[in-house]
């Protein structure tokens, strides 16, 4: 198969093809699609809501010392859940892995919602992170084994759209719940919906095909490597809040350990951007790192440099969420948007956004430049992010769908964590200079990553 054939085959389906296969909401797929998108929506709501209510939780449970760990811990243990779920789904029907991941996800919510102390709350967050990491991988495998390939762009666009409503109203609802019935209901209220969403998806699993080859032994070695990677990611995240030489030495050592530990967890050649699947996995890490590490500073620059309220500053995030959804819909709908074009559009959107952020920090431009620029970042992610999931499944066989899906999500989490740590270290080091200098430094780090996206994006398709 030529690269041109691949580019057109995994592009958006034509209308006649979709009609022939049935859409993602047609009778064979309706409840599965709704259930999976509901699970994504609930996970998105939790991710956004926790940020809103954590100051209240920390104050009530006297847990200021564990504040950072409550965010970093779930991200780190999620890597272990991803590896375990990938190995599990490669060895049979993903139904049991789906049930186990949702049970862990819900158990973590219950533990956090009922926590009497900050230590118990963090334990719940760790359980929640383990289940959430596994759940992401399982959903990718379900897409591969339930939906025909020409519907993959549509369902991944649906996953992206499932983030829109939480990004618009999630923080507001979390704040209202925290101020009325209490912050615990941010966690407890989601448990029943999580069970309902799982019940929508499980029935279709009865007929899901298994991998044709006899599976090998369970990869205990990969689990151990994932534990080492999780420890390195956690050290990276926590080191950003340290001071003195530790702030610089620990991130370098932790990044080196992470680079070694991640190699057995991703396809061979990922770190050197070999053409095809390795570059797809690396591209996911790069664009996620660029976007999410920059996004942390978007509301901050509007609040600290312009004195705007948090609600007004959140307009930039809302604009990005809407543009991400619109671009995701477009890449799944129009056949002319092939993989190469999607990668270029993604890199272009991120480049324009970072240029506007750096220019604003240097010349103190109007804050609407930030809002408009960050909308371009969301659009860029909407074009490229779902397409990377489609390409991963295209390059996979039933025997390695779990491994490749876990590699994609591991790259996403690890890339974001490393970039967040790097920008935090640079921002803290330059904070004493005042003005927009710390922001310029942080955005310069992500701008370097954006440059790498242009290089790796040209290598997604094999020659």
C-alpha positions as CSV (number, residue, x, y, z in Angstrom):
1,X,0.0,0.0,0.0
2,X,1.4,3.4,-0.9
3,X,1.5,6.3,1.4
4,X,-1.1,8.1,-0.8
5,X,-3.4,5.1,-0.4
6,X,-3.0,5.1,3.3
7,X,-3.6,8.8,3.6
8,X,-6.9,8.6,1.7
9,X,-8.0,5.3,3.4
10,X,-7.8,6.7,6.9
11,X,-9.1,10.1,6.0
12,X,-12.8,11.0,6.7
13,X,-15.3,8.6,5.2
14,X,-17.4,9.6,2.2
15,X,-21.1,10.0,2.8
16,X,-22.0,6.9,0.7
17,X,-19.5,4.8,2.7
18,X,-21.0,5.9,6.0
19,X,-24.5,5.2,4.8
20,X,-23.4,1.7,3.8
21,X,-21.7,1.0,7.1
22,X,-24.2,2.9,9.2
23,X,-23.3,5.9,11.3
24,X,-22.0,5.8,14.9
25,X,-25.6,6.5,16.1
26,X,-27.2,3.9,13.8
27,X,-28.9,0.9,15.4
28,X,-25.9,-1.4,15.8
29,X,-23.7,1.2,17.5
30,X,-26.1,3.7,19.1
31,X,-26.0,2.7,22.8
32,X,-22.3,1.8,22.6
33,X,-21.5,5.2,21.2
34,X,-23.6,7.0,23.7
35,X,-22.2,5.0,26.6
36,X,-18.6,5.6,25.6
37,X,-19.1,9.3,25.0
38,X,-20.8,9.5,28.4
39,X,-17.8,7.9,30.0
40,X,-15.5,10.4,28.3
41,X,-17.8,13.3,29.4
42,X,-17.8,12.1,33.1
43,X,-14.0,11.7,33.0
44,X,-13.7,15.2,31.5
45,X,-16.0,16.6,34.1
46,X,-14.0,15.1,37.0
47,X,-10.7,16.4,35.5
48,X,-12.1,20.0,35.2
49,X,-14.1,19.9,38.4
50,X,-11.3,18.8,40.7
51,X,-9.2,21.8,39.7
52,X,-12.1,24.1,40.8
53,X,-12.8,22.5,44.2
54,X,-9.3,21.5,45.3
55,X,-8.7,24.7,47.3
56,X,-11.9,24.0,49.3
57,X,-10.9,20.3,49.8
58,X,-7.5,21.2,50.9
59,X,-8.8,23.8,53.4
60,X,-11.5,21.5,54.9
61,X,-9.2,18.4,55.1
62,X,-6.1,20.4,56.2
63,X,-4.2,18.9,53.3
64,X,-2.0,21.7,51.9
65,X,1.0,19.5,52.0
66,X,-0.6,16.9,49.7
67,X,-2.2,19.5,47.3
68,X,0.3,18.9,44.4
69,X,0.3,15.2,45.0
70,X,-3.5,15.1,44.6
71,X,-3.0,16.2,41.0
72,X,0.3,14.4,40.2
73,X,-0.5,11.0,41.7
74,X,-3.5,10.1,39.4
75,X,-1.5,11.1,36.4
76,X,1.4,8.9,37.4
77,X,-0.5,5.7,38.4
78,X,-2.7,6.1,35.3
79,X,0.3,5.0,33.3
80,X,0.3,1.6,35.2
81,X,-3.4,1.3,34.5
82,X,-2.8,1.9,30.8
83,X,-0.2,-0.8,30.5
84,X,-2.2,-3.3,32.4
85,X,-5.4,-2.6,30.4
86,X,-3.4,-2.9,27.1
87,X,-2.0,-6.3,28.1
88,X,-5.4,-7.5,29.3
89,X,-7.4,-6.5,26.2
90,X,-4.7,-8.1,23.9
91,X,-5.5,-11.4,25.7
92,X,-9.2,-11.6,25.0
93,X,-12.6,-9.8,25.0
94,X,-12.2,-6.3,26.5
95,X,-15.4,-6.6,28.5
96,X,-13.8,-7.8,31.7
97,X,-11.1,-5.0,31.4
98,X,-13.9,-2.5,30.8
99,X,-15.8,-3.6,33.9
100,X,-12.7,-3.7,36.1
101,X,-11.6,-0.2,35.0
102,X,-15.0,1.3,35.6
103,X,-15.2,-0.3,39.0
104,X,-11.9,1.2,39.9
105,X,-12.9,4.6,38.5
106,X,-16.2,4.5,40.6
107,X,-14.4,3.2,43.7
108,X,-12.0,6.0,43.5
109,X,-14.8,8.5,43.3
110,X,-16.5,7.0,46.3
111,X,-13.4,7.0,48.3
112,X,-12.6,10.6,47.5
113,X,-16.2,11.7,48.1
114,X,-16.4,10.1,51.5
115,X,-12.8,10.8,52.6
116,X,-12.5,12.0,56.3
117,X,-8.8,13.1,55.8
118,X,-6.6,14.3,53.0
119,X,-4.7,11.1,53.0
120,X,-7.8,9.1,52.3
121,X,-8.8,11.6,49.7
122,X,-5.5,11.2,47.9
123,X,-5.9,7.4,48.1
124,X,-9.2,7.8,46.3
125,X,-7.6,10.0,43.7
126,X,-4.9,7.3,43.1
127,X,-7.6,4.6,42.6
128,X,-9.5,6.9,40.3
129,X,-6.4,7.6,38.3
130,X,-5.6,3.9,37.9
131,X,-9.1,3.1,36.7
132,X,-9.2,6.2,34.4
133,X,-5.9,5.3,32.7
134,X,-7.1,1.8,32.1
135,X,-10.5,3.0,30.8
136,X,-9.0,5.2,28.1
137,X,-7.1,2.2,26.6
138,X,-10.2,-0.1,26.8
139,X,-12.3,2.4,24.9
140,X,-9.8,2.6,22.1
141,X,-9.8,-1.2,21.8
142,X,-13.6,-1.3,21.8
143,X,-13.5,1.2,18.9
144,X,-11.1,-1.1,17.0
145,X,-13.2,-4.2,17.5
146,X,-16.7,-2.9,17.3
147,X,-16.7,-0.2,14.7
148,X,-15.7,-0.5,11.0
149,X,-12.5,1.4,10.1
150,X,-14.4,4.1,8.1
151,X,-16.4,5.1,11.2
152,X,-13.2,5.5,13.4
153,X,-12.9,9.3,12.5
154,X,-16.5,9.8,13.5
155,X,-16.3,8.1,16.9
156,X,-13.0,9.8,17.8
157,X,-14.6,13.1,16.8
158,X,-17.4,12.2,19.2
159,X,-14.9,11.6,22.0
160,X,-13.5,15.0,21.4
161,X,-16.9,16.6,21.4
162,X,-17.7,14.9,24.7
163,X,-15.2,17.3,26.3
164,X,-17.0,20.4,25.2
165,X,-19.9,20.5,27.6
166,X,-17.7,19.7,30.6
167,X,-15.3,22.5,29.5
168,X,-18.2,25.0,29.3
169,X,-20.1,24.2,32.4
170,X,-18.0,21.7,34.5
171,X,-16.1,24.2,36.6
172,X,-19.3,26.3,37.2
173,X,-21.3,23.2,38.3
174,X,-18.5,22.1,40.5
175,X,-18.4,25.5,42.1
176,X,-22.1,25.6,42.7
177,X,-22.1,22.1,44.2
178,X,-19.2,23.0,46.5
179,X,-21.0,26.1,47.7
180,X,-24.4,24.5,48.2
181,X,-24.6,20.8,49.0
182,X,-20.8,20.4,49.4
183,X,-17.8,19.4,47.4
184,X,-18.2,15.7,48.1
185,X,-21.1,15.5,45.7
186,X,-18.8,16.5,42.8
187,X,-17.5,12.9,43.2
188,X,-20.5,11.0,44.6
189,X,-22.9,12.4,42.1
190,X,-20.9,10.9,39.2
191,X,-20.9,7.3,40.4
192,X,-24.4,6.4,39.3
193,X,-23.9,7.9,35.9
194,X,-20.7,6.0,35.5
195,X,-22.5,2.7,36.2
196,X,-25.2,3.7,33.7
197,X,-22.7,4.4,31.0
198,X,-21.0,1.1,31.5
199,X,-24.3,-0.8,31.2
200,X,-24.8,0.8,27.8
201,X,-21.5,-0.5,26.5
202,X,-21.1,-4.0,28.1
203,X,-23.9,-5.8,26.1
204,X,-22.2,-5.3,22.8
205,X,-19.0,-6.9,24.2
206,X,-20.6,-10.4,24.0
207,X,-19.9,-10.6,20.3
208,X,-16.6,-8.8,20.2
209,X,-13.9,-10.9,18.5
210,X,-10.8,-12.0,20.3
211,X,-7.2,-11.7,19.1
212,X,-6.7,-14.6,16.6
213,X,-3.2,-15.6,17.9
214,X,-2.6,-17.4,21.2
215,X,-1.5,-14.7,23.6
216,X,1.9,-15.0,25.3
217,X,2.5,-14.7,29.1
218,X,1.2,-11.7,30.9
219,X,3.9,-9.0,30.5
220,X,5.0,-8.5,34.1
221,X,8.2,-6.8,32.9
222,X,6.1,-4.0,31.2
223,X,4.1,-3.5,34.4
224,X,7.4,-3.0,36.3
225,X,8.6,-0.5,33.7
226,X,5.3,1.3,34.0
227,X,5.8,1.6,37.7
228,X,9.3,3.1,37.2
229,X,7.9,5.5,34.6
230,X,5.1,6.5,37.1
231,X,7.7,7.2,39.8
232,X,9.7,9.3,37.4
233,X,6.7,11.3,36.2
234,X,5.7,11.9,39.8
235,X,9.2,13.1,40.7
236,X,9.2,15.4,37.7
237,X,5.9,17.0,38.8
238,X,6.8,17.4,42.4
239,X,10.3,18.8,41.7
240,X,8.8,21.8,40.0
241,X,7.6,23.0,43.5
242,X,11.1,22.5,45.1
243,X,13.7,25.1,45.4
244,X,17.5,25.3,45.1
245,X,19.6,22.8,43.2
246,X,16.9,20.1,43.7
247,X,14.6,22.1,41.4
248,X,17.1,21.5,38.5
249,X,18.8,18.2,39.3
250,X,15.7,16.1,40.1
251,X,13.9,16.9,36.8
252,X,17.0,16.1,34.7
253,X,17.5,12.7,36.5
254,X,13.7,12.0,36.4
255,X,13.5,12.8,32.7
256,X,16.4,10.4,32.0
257,X,14.7,7.6,34.0
258,X,11.4,8.3,32.2
259,X,13.2,8.1,28.8
260,X,14.6,4.7,29.7
261,X,11.4,3.4,31.3
262,X,9.1,4.4,28.5
263,X,11.0,2.5,25.7
264,X,9.5,-1.0,26.5
265,X,6.0,0.6,26.7
266,X,5.9,2.1,23.2
267,X,6.6,0.7,19.7
268,X,10.3,0.3,18.8
269,X,11.7,3.5,17.2
270,X,9.2,5.9,18.9
271,X,11.9,8.0,20.5
272,X,13.7,8.5,17.2
273,X,10.5,9.1,15.2
274,X,10.6,6.1,12.8
275,X,8.0,6.5,10.1
276,X,4.6,5.1,10.7
277,X,3.2,4.0,14.1
278,X,6.3,5.2,16.1
279,X,5.9,8.7,14.8
280,X,2.2,8.6,15.4
281,X,2.8,7.8,19.1
282,X,5.6,10.4,19.4
283,X,3.4,13.0,17.7
284,X,0.6,12.4,20.3
285,X,3.1,13.0,23.1
286,X,4.4,16.2,21.4
287,X,1.0,17.9,20.6
288,X,-0.4,16.9,24.0
289,X,2.7,18.4,25.8
290,X,2.5,21.6,23.7
291,X,-1.2,22.2,24.3
292,X,-1.7,21.2,27.9
293,X,1.6,22.7,29.2
294,X,0.7,26.0,27.5
295,X,-2.9,26.0,28.6
296,X,-2.0,26.1,32.3
297,X,-0.6,29.6,31.8
298,X,-3.4,31.0,29.6
299,X,-5.8,32.0,32.4
300,X,-2.8,32.9,34.6
301,X,-1.4,35.5,32.2
302,X,-4.9,37.1,31.9
303,X,-5.5,37.3,35.6
304,X,-2.0,38.4,36.8
305,X,-1.0,40.7,33.9
306,X,-4.4,42.2,33.1
307,X,-6.3,41.9,36.4
308,X,-9.2,40.1,34.8
309,X,-11.5,37.8,36.7
310,X,-11.2,34.1,36.6
311,X,-14.5,33.9,34.7
312,X,-13.3,36.2,32.0
313,X,-9.9,34.5,31.8
314,X,-11.8,31.2,31.3
315,X,-13.2,32.5,28.0
316,X,-9.9,31.5,26.3
317,X,-10.4,27.9,27.5
318,X,-14.0,27.9,26.4
319,X,-13.0,29.2,23.0
320,X,-10.4,26.5,22.6
321,X,-12.9,23.8,23.7
322,X,-15.4,25.0,21.1
323,X,-12.9,25.2,18.3
324,X,-11.5,21.8,19.2
325,X,-14.9,20.3,18.9
326,X,-15.6,22.0,15.5
327,X,-12.3,20.9,14.0
328,X,-12.8,17.4,15.3
329,X,-16.2,17.3,13.6
330,X,-14.7,18.7,10.4
331,X,-11.8,16.1,10.2
332,X,-14.3,13.3,10.6
333,X,-16.8,14.7,8.1
334,X,-14.8,15.9,5.1
335,X,-12.9,13.3,3.0
336,X,-10.4,15.9,1.7
337,X,-8.7,16.2,5.1
338,X,-6.1,13.5,4.9
339,X,-3.6,12.6,7.5
340,X,-0.8,14.8,6.2
341,X,-3.1,17.8,6.0
342,X,-4.5,17.1,9.5
343,X,-1.0,17.1,10.9
344,X,-0.1,20.4,9.1
345,X,-3.4,22.0,10.3
346,X,-2.6,20.9,13.9
347,X,0.9,22.2,13.9
348,X,-0.3,25.5,12.2
349,X,-3.0,26.1,14.9
350,X,-0.5,25.5,17.7
351,X,2.1,27.7,16.1
352,X,-0.3,30.6,15.6
353,X,-1.5,30.2,19.2
354,X,2.0,30.2,20.7
355,X,3.1,33.2,18.6
356,X,0.1,35.1,19.9
357,X,0.9,34.1,23.5
358,X,4.5,35.1,23.3
359,X,3.7,38.4,21.5
360,X,1.2,39.2,24.2
361,X,3.7,38.4,27.0
362,X,6.4,40.6,25.3
363,X,4.3,43.6,24.2
364,X,1.4,43.4,26.5
365,X,-1.2,43.2,23.7
366,X,-4.9,43.2,24.2
367,X,-6.1,40.1,26.1
368,X,-8.5,39.3,23.3
369,X,-5.3,38.3,21.3
370,X,-4.9,35.5,23.9
371,X,-8.6,34.4,23.5
372,X,-8.4,34.3,19.7
373,X,-5.0,32.8,19.6
374,X,-5.9,30.0,22.0
375,X,-9.0,29.2,19.9
376,X,-6.5,28.4,17.1
377,X,-4.7,26.0,19.4
378,X,-8.0,24.2,20.1
379,X,-8.7,24.0,16.4
380,X,-5.3,22.6,15.7
381,X,-5.8,19.9,18.3
382,X,-9.2,19.1,16.9
383,X,-7.7,18.4,13.5
384,X,-4.7,16.3,14.6
385,X,-5.7,14.7,17.9
386,X,-8.5,12.3,16.7
387,X,-6.6,11.5,13.6
388,X,-3.7,10.1,15.6
389,X,-6.1,7.7,17.3
390,X,-7.4,6.6,13.9
391,X,-3.9,6.0,12.6
392,X,-2.9,4.0,15.7
393,X,-5.8,1.6,15.1
394,X,-5.0,1.5,11.3
395,X,-1.4,0.3,12.1
396,X,-2.6,-2.2,14.7
397,X,-3.7,-5.8,14.4
398,X,-6.2,-7.5,16.8
399,X,-3.1,-9.0,18.6
400,X,-1.5,-5.7,19.5
401,X,-4.5,-3.2,19.6
402,X,-4.2,-3.1,23.4
403,X,-0.5,-2.5,23.4
404,X,-0.6,0.2,20.8
405,X,-3.6,2.0,22.4
406,X,-1.9,2.0,25.8
407,X,1.3,3.3,24.1
408,X,-0.8,6.2,22.7
409,X,-2.3,7.2,26.0
410,X,1.0,6.7,27.9
411,X,2.7,9.0,25.4
412,X,-0.1,11.5,26.0
413,X,0.2,11.5,29.8
414,X,4.0,11.3,29.9
415,X,4.5,14.0,27.4
416,X,2.1,16.3,29.2
417,X,3.7,15.7,32.6
418,X,7.2,16.2,31.4
419,X,6.3,19.5,29.6
420,X,4.3,20.7,32.6
421,X,7.3,20.1,34.8
422,X,9.7,21.8,32.4
423,X,7.5,24.9,32.0
424,X,7.0,25.1,35.8
425,X,10.7,25.0,36.5
426,X,11.4,27.7,33.9
427,X,8.5,29.9,35.1
428,X,9.6,29.6,38.7
429,X,13.2,30.4,37.8
430,X,12.2,33.6,35.9
431,X,9.5,34.7,38.3
432,X,11.8,37.2,40.0
433,X,12.3,39.2,36.8
434,X,8.6,40.1,36.9
435,X,6.4,41.3,34.0
436,X,5.8,38.9,31.2
437,X,9.3,37.4,31.3
438,X,8.3,34.2,33.2
439,X,5.5,33.6,30.6
440,X,7.8,34.1,27.7
441,X,10.1,31.5,29.2
442,X,7.3,29.0,29.7
443,X,5.9,29.5,26.2
444,X,9.4,29.3,24.7
445,X,9.6,25.7,26.1
446,X,6.3,24.7,24.4
447,X,7.3,26.6,21.2
448,X,10.3,24.2,20.9
449,X,7.9,21.3,21.2
450,X,5.7,22.8,18.6
451,X,8.7,23.0,16.2
452,X,9.2,19.2,16.7
453,X,5.5,18.7,15.8
454,X,6.2,20.0,12.3
455,X,9.1,17.6,11.9
456,X,7.4,14.5,13.3
457,X,4.1,15.3,11.6
458,X,5.7,14.7,8.2
459,X,6.6,11.1,9.3
460,X,3.2,9.8,10.3
461,X,2.7,7.9,7.0
462,X,5.0,5.1,5.9
463,X,6.7,5.5,2.5
